[in-house]
């Protein structure tokens, strides 16, 4: 695998999929050269060819038609930065809950690479699969009625099971967040589980990128007073951050993702976005 192919994989890790044209322009080579690179990566099982481009490998086919999958690449860089920032809240041997939203998925991915000794409780099938890949952390999946759009378990059985767990920290994402009011969701079955888990947790952490601020949805989930820590990105309006800090909340603002220097095959250096870690 050459250096450019490694950089293609890094790009796919960040945004999920790329076109041949996009990669050719990025690396300043021909589309045919990129196609040959992609062919080799596909033969290695490291990437999957698509019509006109390439996507990250190992994405289960059943995910491609879900509402969750459609949101995975939205504000991806901001979500990855938030995930990296939130890792600092973890301590070894803690028991934590991770919600099934896409920001929490990025957090679970970062956690599975960096943390160890944790017990992770979740009602998300996707989070279970992500954390369960390694053996550094334990994962407890809460079952119930399966919601295929969100790849999570919901319903009375899930709610009853959730009430049995007492957590050190619970990490949640959200559909919308009004700093002076609270968080909002569009799916009623999901918000009840969030409320139960929040009551059982010593600390509640909200992971929310800037696009969630100032937004409402169908159901209110948490009052802002129930949230102990808010982790967001650097594009969140200063006025929103001030409201939270003035109310006594801990607010962590993730810096923009770093850039690293990649080297083209002809020796020319060029900036490349770094993968987490």
ChimeraX commands (.cxc) that place a marker at each C-alpha (Angstrom):
marker #1 position 0.00,0.00,0.00 radius 0.5
marker #1 position 1.58,3.31,-1.06 radius 0.5
marker #1 position 1.43,6.61,0.82 radius 0.5
marker #1 position -1.34,8.05,-1.35 radius 0.5
marker #1 position -3.51,4.98,-0.77 radius 0.5
marker #1 position -3.04,5.39,2.98 radius 0.5
marker #1 position -4.10,9.02,2.66 radius 0.5
marker #1 position -7.19,7.97,0.67 radius 0.5
marker #1 position -8.14,5.68,3.56 radius 0.5
marker #1 position -7.65,8.56,6.01 radius 0.5
marker #1 position -9.95,10.69,3.86 radius 0.5
marker #1 position -12.57,7.95,3.81 radius 0.5
marker #1 position -12.26,7.59,7.58 radius 0.5
marker #1 position -13.14,11.27,7.92 radius 0.5
marker #1 position -16.01,11.63,5.45 radius 0.5
marker #1 position -17.17,8.12,4.59 radius 0.5
marker #1 position -17.11,8.36,0.77 radius 0.5
marker #1 position -15.36,10.26,-2.07 radius 0.5
marker #1 position -15.70,10.52,-5.83 radius 0.5
marker #1 position -12.84,9.72,-8.19 radius 0.5
marker #1 position -12.92,13.33,-9.39 radius 0.5
marker #1 position -12.64,14.66,-5.84 radius 0.5
marker #1 position -9.67,12.43,-5.03 radius 0.5
marker #1 position -7.93,13.21,-8.33 radius 0.5
marker #1 position -8.17,16.94,-7.63 radius 0.5
marker #1 position -7.08,16.47,-4.02 radius 0.5
marker #1 position -3.93,14.50,-4.91 radius 0.5
marker #1 position -3.26,16.28,-8.23 radius 0.5
marker #1 position -3.15,13.05,-10.23 radius 0.5
marker #1 position -5.33,11.63,-12.98 radius 0.5
marker #1 position -8.66,9.93,-12.36 radius 0.5
marker #1 position -7.16,6.76,-13.86 radius 0.5
marker #1 position -4.40,6.80,-11.22 radius 0.5
marker #1 position -7.02,7.13,-8.50 radius 0.5
marker #1 position -9.05,4.28,-10.01 radius 0.5
marker #1 position -5.98,2.03,-9.87 radius 0.5
marker #1 position -5.41,3.00,-6.23 radius 0.5
marker #1 position -9.04,2.26,-5.42 radius 0.5
marker #1 position -8.88,-1.09,-7.23 radius 0.5
marker #1 position -5.93,-2.11,-5.04 radius 0.5
marker #1 position -7.67,-0.92,-1.87 radius 0.5
marker #1 position -10.82,-2.81,-2.85 radius 0.5
marker #1 position -8.80,-5.97,-3.49 radius 0.5
marker #1 position -7.33,-5.61,0.00 radius 0.5
marker #1 position -10.81,-5.20,1.47 radius 0.5
marker #1 position -9.85,-1.74,2.76 radius 0.5
marker #1 position -12.44,0.17,0.69 radius 0.5
marker #1 position -15.56,-0.46,-1.35 radius 0.5
marker #1 position -15.99,0.81,-4.92 radius 0.5
marker #1 position -19.19,2.68,-5.73 radius 0.5
marker #1 position -20.60,4.19,-8.91 radius 0.5
marker #1 position -18.18,7.03,-9.66 radius 0.5
marker #1 position -16.16,6.72,-6.47 radius 0.5
marker #1 position -15.28,4.83,-3.32 radius 0.5
marker #1 position -16.60,4.48,0.22 radius 0.5
marker #1 position -15.21,3.29,3.52 radius 0.5
marker #1 position -15.24,-0.49,3.82 radius 0.5
marker #1 position -16.96,-2.52,6.51 radius 0.5
marker #1 position -20.16,-0.48,6.50 radius 0.5
marker #1 position -22.91,-3.13,6.77 radius 0.5
marker #1 position -25.28,-3.11,3.82 radius 0.5
marker #1 position -28.32,-2.87,6.08 radius 0.5
marker #1 position -27.12,0.52,7.33 radius 0.5
marker #1 position -27.24,2.14,3.92 radius 0.5
marker #1 position -31.03,2.54,3.88 radius 0.5
marker #1 position -31.53,3.86,7.39 radius 0.5
marker #1 position -32.23,7.37,8.64 radius 0.5
marker #1 position -29.15,7.03,10.83 radius 0.5
marker #1 position -26.89,6.27,7.88 radius 0.5
marker #1 position -28.12,9.38,6.09 radius 0.5
marker #1 position -26.89,11.49,9.04 radius 0.5
marker #1 position -23.52,9.84,9.62 radius 0.5
marker #1 position -21.57,12.24,7.41 radius 0.5
marker #1 position -23.31,15.45,8.48 radius 0.5
marker #1 position -20.90,17.76,10.37 radius 0.5
marker #1 position -18.54,14.80,10.56 radius 0.5
marker #1 position -15.42,16.82,11.36 radius 0.5
marker #1 position -17.18,18.71,14.14 radius 0.5
marker #1 position -18.52,15.46,15.60 radius 0.5
marker #1 position -15.06,13.89,15.55 radius 0.5
marker #1 position -13.61,16.94,17.29 radius 0.5
marker #1 position -16.35,16.79,19.93 radius 0.5
marker #1 position -15.71,13.07,20.42 radius 0.5
marker #1 position -11.99,13.64,20.94 radius 0.5
marker #1 position -12.72,16.41,23.47 radius 0.5
marker #1 position -15.22,14.24,25.37 radius 0.5
marker #1 position -12.63,11.50,25.89 radius 0.5
marker #1 position -11.08,13.70,28.57 radius 0.5
marker #1 position -14.16,13.17,30.75 radius 0.5
marker #1 position -13.52,9.45,31.07 radius 0.5
marker #1 position -11.83,7.68,33.95 radius 0.5
marker #1 position -10.75,4.06,34.10 radius 0.5
marker #1 position -13.20,1.48,35.47 radius 0.5
marker #1 position -16.16,3.82,35.02 radius 0.5
marker #1 position -19.60,2.63,33.97 radius 0.5
marker #1 position -21.02,4.83,31.24 radius 0.5
marker #1 position -24.03,5.03,28.94 radius 0.5
marker #1 position -23.71,6.02,25.29 radius 0.5
marker #1 position -26.74,7.18,23.35 radius 0.5
marker #1 position -27.40,5.99,19.78 radius 0.5
marker #1 position -27.02,9.31,17.94 radius 0.5
marker #1 position -24.37,9.95,15.29 radius 0.5
marker #1 position -22.25,12.21,17.52 radius 0.5
marker #1 position -22.27,9.51,20.18 radius 0.5
marker #1 position -21.27,7.01,17.50 radius 0.5
marker #1 position -18.18,9.09,16.73 radius 0.5
marker #1 position -17.52,9.18,20.47 radius 0.5
marker #1 position -17.84,5.39,20.70 radius 0.5
marker #1 position -15.42,4.99,17.81 radius 0.5
marker #1 position -12.86,7.24,19.51 radius 0.5
marker #1 position -13.40,5.51,22.84 radius 0.5
marker #1 position -12.87,2.05,21.36 radius 0.5
marker #1 position -9.45,3.16,20.10 radius 0.5
marker #1 position -8.27,5.17,23.11 radius 0.5
marker #1 position -9.97,4.00,26.32 radius 0.5
marker #1 position -9.87,0.81,28.32 radius 0.5
marker #1 position -11.36,-0.64,31.48 radius 0.5
marker #1 position -14.80,0.91,30.91 radius 0.5
marker #1 position -18.20,-0.73,31.10 radius 0.5
marker #1 position -20.38,0.71,28.34 radius 0.5
marker #1 position -24.17,0.40,28.53 radius 0.5
marker #1 position -26.20,1.25,25.43 radius 0.5
marker #1 position -29.50,0.57,23.70 radius 0.5
marker #1 position -27.85,1.15,20.31 radius 0.5
marker #1 position -26.99,-1.87,18.16 radius 0.5
marker #1 position -24.43,0.25,16.31 radius 0.5
marker #1 position -22.69,1.38,19.49 radius 0.5
marker #1 position -22.69,-2.21,20.76 radius 0.5
marker #1 position -20.96,-3.40,17.58 radius 0.5
marker #1 position -18.48,-0.51,17.66 radius 0.5
marker #1 position -17.36,-0.89,21.28 radius 0.5
marker #1 position -17.60,-4.67,21.14 radius 0.5
marker #1 position -15.00,-4.97,18.38 radius 0.5
marker #1 position -12.14,-4.93,20.89 radius 0.5
marker #1 position -11.65,-6.39,24.34 radius 0.5
marker #1 position -10.36,-3.28,26.09 radius 0.5
marker #1 position -13.85,-2.35,27.32 radius 0.5
marker #1 position -16.97,-4.27,28.29 radius 0.5
marker #1 position -20.29,-3.55,26.63 radius 0.5
marker #1 position -23.82,-4.25,27.87 radius 0.5
marker #1 position -26.57,-4.01,25.27 radius 0.5
marker #1 position -30.09,-3.15,26.42 radius 0.5
marker #1 position -32.61,-5.05,24.29 radius 0.5
marker #1 position -36.24,-4.49,23.45 radius 0.5
marker #1 position -38.20,-3.51,20.33 radius 0.5
marker #1 position -35.80,-2.81,17.47 radius 0.5
marker #1 position -36.05,0.55,15.67 radius 0.5
marker #1 position -34.33,-0.05,12.30 radius 0.5
marker #1 position -34.19,3.64,11.36 radius 0.5
marker #1 position -32.10,4.48,14.42 radius 0.5
marker #1 position -30.56,1.03,14.88 radius 0.5
marker #1 position -31.56,1.14,18.53 radius 0.5
marker #1 position -33.82,-0.76,20.93 radius 0.5
marker #1 position -36.83,1.05,22.36 radius 0.5
marker #1 position -40.13,0.30,24.03 radius 0.5
marker #1 position -41.31,-0.91,27.46 radius 0.5
marker #1 position -38.79,-3.78,27.76 radius 0.5
marker #1 position -35.90,-1.42,27.02 radius 0.5
marker #1 position -37.20,1.14,29.48 radius 0.5
marker #1 position -37.56,-1.49,32.23 radius 0.5
marker #1 position -34.03,-2.73,31.60 radius 0.5
marker #1 position -32.58,0.79,31.53 radius 0.5
marker #1 position -33.96,1.48,35.01 radius 0.5
marker #1 position -31.73,-1.27,36.44 radius 0.5
marker #1 position -28.44,0.43,35.57 radius 0.5
marker #1 position -26.72,3.11,37.61 radius 0.5
marker #1 position -24.08,5.00,35.65 radius 0.5
marker #1 position -21.10,7.21,36.44 radius 0.5
marker #1 position -21.58,9.22,33.24 radius 0.5
marker #1 position -24.27,9.22,30.55 radius 0.5
marker #1 position -23.41,10.64,27.12 radius 0.5
marker #1 position -26.28,11.88,24.95 radius 0.5
marker #1 position -26.68,13.52,21.57 radius 0.5
marker #1 position -29.74,15.50,20.51 radius 0.5
marker #1 position -31.89,16.60,17.61 radius 0.5
marker #1 position -32.14,20.17,18.88 radius 0.5
marker #1 position -30.89,22.23,21.83 radius 0.5
marker #1 position -32.18,25.51,23.18 radius 0.5
marker #1 position -29.61,26.59,25.81 radius 0.5
marker #1 position -32.19,28.35,27.97 radius 0.5
marker #1 position -34.73,25.52,27.70 radius 0.5
marker #1 position -33.27,22.06,27.03 radius 0.5
marker #1 position -32.94,19.28,24.45 radius 0.5
marker #1 position -35.49,18.06,21.91 radius 0.5
marker #1 position -36.05,14.86,19.93 radius 0.5
marker #1 position -38.29,13.92,17.03 radius 0.5
marker #1 position -38.96,10.31,18.14 radius 0.5
marker #1 position -41.08,9.78,21.25 radius 0.5
marker #1 position -40.00,6.16,22.03 radius 0.5
marker #1 position -36.35,7.19,22.19 radius 0.5
marker #1 position -36.70,10.13,24.57 radius 0.5
marker #1 position -38.21,8.06,27.40 radius 0.5
marker #1 position -35.08,5.91,27.58 radius 0.5
marker #1 position -32.90,9.02,27.67 radius 0.5
marker #1 position -34.90,10.38,30.59 radius 0.5
marker #1 position -34.65,7.12,32.53 radius 0.5
marker #1 position -30.91,6.85,32.00 radius 0.5
marker #1 position -30.35,10.50,32.95 radius 0.5
marker #1 position -32.06,9.90,36.30 radius 0.5
marker #1 position -29.73,6.96,36.94 radius 0.5
marker #1 position -26.48,8.77,36.07 radius 0.5
marker #1 position -24.22,10.77,38.38 radius 0.5
marker #1 position -23.23,13.03,35.48 radius 0.5
marker #1 position -25.09,13.86,32.26 radius 0.5
marker #1 position -23.03,14.97,29.27 radius 0.5
marker #1 position -24.50,16.42,26.08 radius 0.5
marker #1 position -22.51,16.09,22.84 radius 0.5
marker #1 position -23.95,18.63,20.39 radius 0.5
marker #1 position -22.45,20.33,17.34 radius 0.5
marker #1 position -23.27,23.94,16.49 radius 0.5
marker #1 position -26.12,23.05,14.11 radius 0.5
marker #1 position -28.18,21.66,17.01 radius 0.5
marker #1 position -28.21,24.97,18.89 radius 0.5
marker #1 position -31.36,27.06,18.53 radius 0.5
marker #1 position -33.37,24.08,17.22 radius 0.5
marker #1 position -36.53,22.49,18.60 radius 0.5
marker #1 position -38.14,19.18,17.66 radius 0.5
marker #1 position -41.32,17.29,18.55 radius 0.5
marker #1 position -40.53,16.20,22.12 radius 0.5
marker #1 position -38.65,17.95,24.89 radius 0.5
marker #1 position -36.30,15.51,26.62 radius 0.5
marker #1 position -34.12,17.31,29.18 radius 0.5
marker #1 position -34.30,20.63,30.92 radius 0.5
marker #1 position -30.94,22.33,30.58 radius 0.5
marker #1 position -30.61,22.16,34.38 radius 0.5
marker #1 position -30.38,18.35,34.12 radius 0.5
marker #1 position -27.23,18.56,31.99 radius 0.5
marker #1 position -23.91,18.86,33.79 radius 0.5
marker #1 position -21.48,19.18,30.86 radius 0.5
marker #1 position -21.97,20.35,27.28 radius 0.5
marker #1 position -19.33,19.47,24.68 radius 0.5
marker #1 position -19.60,21.34,21.40 radius 0.5
marker #1 position -17.48,22.65,18.53 radius 0.5
marker #1 position -15.81,25.98,17.85 radius 0.5
marker #1 position -18.58,27.25,15.54 radius 0.5
marker #1 position -21.19,27.37,18.31 radius 0.5
marker #1 position -22.33,30.98,18.87 radius 0.5
marker #1 position -20.65,32.74,21.77 radius 0.5
marker #1 position -24.03,33.95,23.05 radius 0.5
marker #1 position -25.21,30.36,23.48 radius 0.5
marker #1 position -22.04,29.42,25.33 radius 0.5
marker #1 position -22.44,32.44,27.61 radius 0.5
marker #1 position -26.00,31.42,28.55 radius 0.5
marker #1 position -24.77,27.98,29.58 radius 0.5
marker #1 position -21.74,29.20,31.51 radius 0.5
marker #1 position -23.70,31.91,33.29 radius 0.5
marker #1 position -26.09,29.18,34.47 radius 0.5
marker #1 position -23.18,27.25,35.98 radius 0.5
marker #1 position -22.76,24.55,33.35 radius 0.5
marker #1 position -19.37,23.20,32.38 radius 0.5
marker #1 position -18.88,23.89,28.66 radius 0.5
marker #1 position -16.10,22.26,26.65 radius 0.5
marker #1 position -15.42,23.66,23.19 radius 0.5
marker #1 position -13.54,21.31,20.89 radius 0.5
marker #1 position -10.92,23.03,18.73 radius 0.5
marker #1 position -11.00,22.49,14.95 radius 0.5
marker #1 position -9.42,19.25,13.83 radius 0.5
marker #1 position -5.71,19.42,13.32 radius 0.5
marker #1 position -4.05,19.28,9.95 radius 0.5
marker #1 position -1.11,17.04,9.25 radius 0.5
marker #1 position 1.25,17.10,6.32 radius 0.5
marker #1 position 0.88,14.37,3.75 radius 0.5
marker #1 position 3.51,13.78,1.10 radius 0.5
marker #1 position 2.61,13.29,-2.54 radius 0.5
marker #1 position 4.40,10.59,-4.48 radius 0.5
marker #1 position 6.45,13.23,-6.33 radius 0.5
marker #1 position 7.75,14.59,-3.02 radius 0.5
marker #1 position 5.45,17.61,-2.85 radius 0.5
marker #1 position 3.95,18.19,0.59 radius 0.5
marker #1 position 0.32,19.15,1.08 radius 0.5
marker #1 position -2.04,19.51,4.05 radius 0.5
marker #1 position -4.25,16.61,4.97 radius 0.5
marker #1 position -6.84,16.35,7.69 radius 0.5
marker #1 position -5.67,14.06,10.47 radius 0.5
marker #1 position -7.65,11.05,11.60 radius 0.5
marker #1 position -8.52,10.84,15.30 radius 0.5
marker #1 position -5.54,9.90,17.37 radius 0.5
marker link #1:1,2 radius 0.2
marker link #1:2,3 radius 0.2
marker link #1:3,4 radius 0.2
marker link #1:4,5 radius 0.2
marker link #1:5,6 radius 0.2
marker link #1:6,7 radius 0.2
marker link #1:7,8 radius 0.2
marker link #1:8,9 radius 0.2
marker link #1:9,10 radius 0.2
marker link #1:10,11 radius 0.2
marker link #1:11,12 radius 0.2
marker link #1:12,13 radius 0.2
marker link #1:13,14 radius 0.2
marker link #1:14,15 radius 0.2
marker link #1:15,16 radius 0.2
marker link #1:16,17 radius 0.2
marker link #1:17,18 radius 0.2
marker link #1:18,19 radius 0.2
marker link #1:19,20 radius 0.2
marker link #1:20,21 radius 0.2
marker link #1:21,22 radius 0.2
marker link #1:22,23 radius 0.2
marker link #1:23,24 radius 0.2
marker link #1:24,25 radius 0.2
marker link #1:25,26 radius 0.2
marker link #1:26,27 radius 0.2
marker link #1:27,28 radius 0.2
marker link #1:28,29 radius 0.2
marker link #1:29,30 radius 0.2
marker link #1:30,31 radius 0.2
marker link #1:31,32 radius 0.2
marker link #1:32,33 radius 0.2
marker link #1:33,34 radius 0.2
marker link #1:34,35 radius 0.2
marker link #1:35,36 radius 0.2
marker link #1:36,37 radius 0.2
marker link #1:37,38 radius 0.2
marker link #1:38,39 radius 0.2
marker link #1:39,40 radius 0.2
marker link #1:40,41 radius 0.2
marker link #1:41,42 radius 0.2
marker link #1:42,43 radius 0.2
marker link #1:43,44 radius 0.2
marker link #1:44,45 radius 0.2
marker link #1:45,46 radius 0.2
marker link #1:46,47 radius 0.2
marker link #1:47,48 radius 0.2
marker link #1:48,49 radius 0.2
marker link #1:49,50 radius 0.2
marker link #1:50,51 radius 0.2
marker link #1:51,52 radius 0.2
marker link #1:52,53 radius 0.2
marker link #1:53,54 radius 0.2
marker link #1:54,55 radius 0.2
marker link #1:55,56 radius 0.2
marker link #1:56,57 radius 0.2
marker link #1:57,58 radius 0.2
marker link #1:58,59 radius 0.2
marker link #1:59,60 radius 0.2
marker link #1:60,61 radius 0.2
marker link #1:61,62 radius 0.2
marker link #1:62,63 radius 0.2
marker link #1:63,64 radius 0.2
marker link #1:64,65 radius 0.2
marker link #1:65,66 radius 0.2
marker link #1:66,67 radius 0.2
marker link #1:67,68 radius 0.2
marker link #1:68,69 radius 0.2
marker link #1:69,70 radius 0.2
marker link #1:70,71 radius 0.2
marker link #1:71,72 radius 0.2
marker link #1:72,73 radius 0.2
marker link #1:73,74 radius 0.2
marker link #1:74,75 radius 0.2
marker link #1:75,76 radius 0.2
marker link #1:76,77 radius 0.2
marker link #1:77,78 radius 0.2
marker link #1:78,79 radius 0.2
marker link #1:79,80 radius 0.2
marker link #1:80,81 radius 0.2
marker link #1:81,82 radius 0.2
marker link #1:82,83 radius 0.2
marker link #1:83,84 radius 0.2
marker link #1:84,85 radius 0.2
marker link #1:85,86 radius 0.2
marker link #1:86,87 radius 0.2
marker link #1:87,88 radius 0.2
marker link #1:88,89 radius 0.2
marker link #1:89,90 radius 0.2
marker link #1:90,91 radius 0.2
marker link #1:91,92 radius 0.2
marker link #1:92,93 radius 0.2
marker link #1:93,94 radius 0.2
marker link #1:94,95 radius 0.2
marker link #1:95,96 radius 0.2
marker link #1:96,97 radius 0.2
marker link #1:97,98 radius 0.2
marker link #1:98,99 radius 0.2
marker link #1:99,100 radius 0.2
marker link #1:100,101 radius 0.2
marker link #1:101,102 radius 0.2
marker link #1:102,103 radius 0.2
marker link #1:103,104 radius 0.2
marker link #1:104,105 radius 0.2
marker link #1:105,106 radius 0.2
marker link #1:106,107 radius 0.2
marker link #1:107,108 radius 0.2
marker link #1:108,109 radius 0.2
marker link #1:109,110 radius 0.2
marker link #1:110,111 radius 0.2
marker link #1:111,112 radius 0.2
marker link #1:112,113 radius 0.2
marker link #1:113,114 radius 0.2
marker link #1:114,115 radius 0.2
marker link #1:115,116 radius 0.2
marker link #1:116,117 radius 0.2
marker link #1:117,118 radius 0.2
marker link #1:118,119 radius 0.2
marker link #1:119,120 radius 0.2
marker link #1:120,121 radius 0.2
marker link #1:121,122 radius 0.2
marker link #1:122,123 radius 0.2
marker link #1:123,124 radius 0.2
marker link #1:124,125 radius 0.2
marker link #1:125,126 radius 0.2
marker link #1:126,127 radius 0.2
marker link #1:127,128 radius 0.2
marker link #1:128,129 radius 0.2
marker link #1:129,130 radius 0.2
marker link #1:130,131 radius 0.2
marker link #1:131,132 radius 0.2
marker link #1:132,133 radius 0.2
marker link #1:133,134 radius 0.2
marker link #1:134,135 radius 0.2
marker link #1:135,136 radius 0.2
marker link #1:136,137 radius 0.2
marker link #1:137,138 radius 0.2
marker link #1:138,139 radius 0.2
marker link #1:139,140 radius 0.2
marker link #1:140,141 radius 0.2
marker link #1:141,142 radius 0.2
marker link #1:142,143 radius 0.2
marker link #1:143,144 radius 0.2
marker link #1:144,145 radius 0.2
marker link #1:145,146 radius 0.2
marker link #1:146,147 radius 0.2
marker link #1:147,148 radius 0.2
marker link #1:148,149 radius 0.2
marker link #1:149,150 radius 0.2
marker link #1:150,151 radius 0.2
marker link #1:151,152 radius 0.2
marker link #1:152,153 radius 0.2
marker link #1:153,154 radius 0.2
marker link #1:154,155 radius 0.2
marker link #1:155,156 radius 0.2
marker link #1:156,157 radius 0.2
marker link #1:157,158 radius 0.2
marker link #1:158,159 radius 0.2
marker link #1:159,160 radius 0.2
marker link #1:160,161 radius 0.2
marker link #1:161,162 radius 0.2
marker link #1:162,163 radius 0.2
marker link #1:163,164 radius 0.2
marker link #1:164,165 radius 0.2
marker link #1:165,166 radius 0.2
marker link #1:166,167 radius 0.2
marker link #1:167,168 radius 0.2
marker link #1:168,169 radius 0.2
marker link #1:169,170 radius 0.2
marker link #1:170,171 radius 0.2
marker link #1:171,172 radius 0.2
marker link #1:172,173 radius 0.2
marker link #1:173,174 radius 0.2
marker link #1:174,175 radius 0.2
marker link #1:175,176 radius 0.2
marker link #1:176,177 radius 0.2
marker link #1:177,178 radius 0.2
marker link #1:178,179 radius 0.2
marker link #1:179,180 radius 0.2
marker link #1:180,181 radius 0.2
marker link #1:181,182 radius 0.2
marker link #1:182,183 radius 0.2
marker link #1:183,184 radius 0.2
marker link #1:184,185 radius 0.2
marker link #1:185,186 radius 0.2
marker link #1:186,187 radius 0.2
marker link #1:187,188 radius 0.2
marker link #1:188,189 radius 0.2
marker link #1:189,190 radius 0.2
marker link #1:190,191 radius 0.2
marker link #1:191,192 radius 0.2
marker link #1:192,193 radius 0.2
marker link #1:193,194 radius 0.2
marker link #1:194,195 radius 0.2
marker link #1:195,196 radius 0.2
marker link #1:196,197 radius 0.2
marker link #1:197,198 radius 0.2
marker link #1:198,199 radius 0.2
marker link #1:199,200 radius 0.2
marker link #1:200,201 radius 0.2
marker link #1:201,202 radius 0.2
marker link #1:202,203 radius 0.2
marker link #1:203,204 radius 0.2
marker link #1:204,205 radius 0.2
marker link #1:205,206 radius 0.2
marker link #1:206,207 radius 0.2
marker link #1:207,208 radius 0.2
marker link #1:208,209 radius 0.2
marker link #1:209,210 radius 0.2
marker link #1:210,211 radius 0.2
marker link #1:211,212 radius 0.2
marker link #1:212,213 radius 0.2
marker link #1:213,214 radius 0.2
marker link #1:214,215 radius 0.2
marker link #1:215,216 radius 0.2
marker link #1:216,217 radius 0.2
marker link #1:217,218 radius 0.2
marker link #1:218,219 radius 0.2
marker link #1:219,220 radius 0.2
marker link #1:220,221 radius 0.2
marker link #1:221,222 radius 0.2
marker link #1:222,223 radius 0.2
marker link #1:223,224 radius 0.2
marker link #1:224,225 radius 0.2
marker link #1:225,226 radius 0.2
marker link #1:226,227 radius 0.2
marker link #1:227,228 radius 0.2
marker link #1:228,229 radius 0.2
marker link #1:229,230 radius 0.2
marker link #1:230,231 radius 0.2
marker link #1:231,232 radius 0.2
marker link #1:232,233 radius 0.2
marker link #1:233,234 radius 0.2
marker link #1:234,235 radius 0.2
marker link #1:235,236 radius 0.2
marker link #1:236,237 radius 0.2
marker link #1:237,238 radius 0.2
marker link #1:238,239 radius 0.2
marker link #1:239,240 radius 0.2
marker link #1:240,241 radius 0.2
marker link #1:241,242 radius 0.2
marker link #1:242,243 radius 0.2
marker link #1:243,244 radius 0.2
marker link #1:244,245 radius 0.2
marker link #1:245,246 radius 0.2
marker link #1:246,247 radius 0.2
marker link #1:247,248 radius 0.2
marker link #1:248,249 radius 0.2
marker link #1:249,250 radius 0.2
marker link #1:250,251 radius 0.2
marker link #1:251,252 radius 0.2
marker link #1:252,253 radius 0.2
marker link #1:253,254 radius 0.2
marker link #1:254,255 radius 0.2
marker link #1:255,256 radius 0.2
marker link #1:256,257 radius 0.2
marker link #1:257,258 radius 0.2
marker link #1:258,259 radius 0.2
marker link #1:259,260 radius 0.2
marker link #1:260,261 radius 0.2
marker link #1:261,262 radius 0.2
marker link #1:262,263 radius 0.2
marker link #1:263,264 radius 0.2
marker link #1:264,265 radius 0.2
marker link #1:265,266 radius 0.2
marker link #1:266,267 radius 0.2
marker link #1:267,268 radius 0.2
marker link #1:268,269 radius 0.2
marker link #1:269,270 radius 0.2
marker link #1:270,271 radius 0.2
marker link #1:271,272 radius 0.2
marker link #1:272,273 radius 0.2
marker link #1:273,274 radius 0.2
marker link #1:274,275 radius 0.2
marker link #1:275,276 radius 0.2
marker link #1:276,277 radius 0.2
view
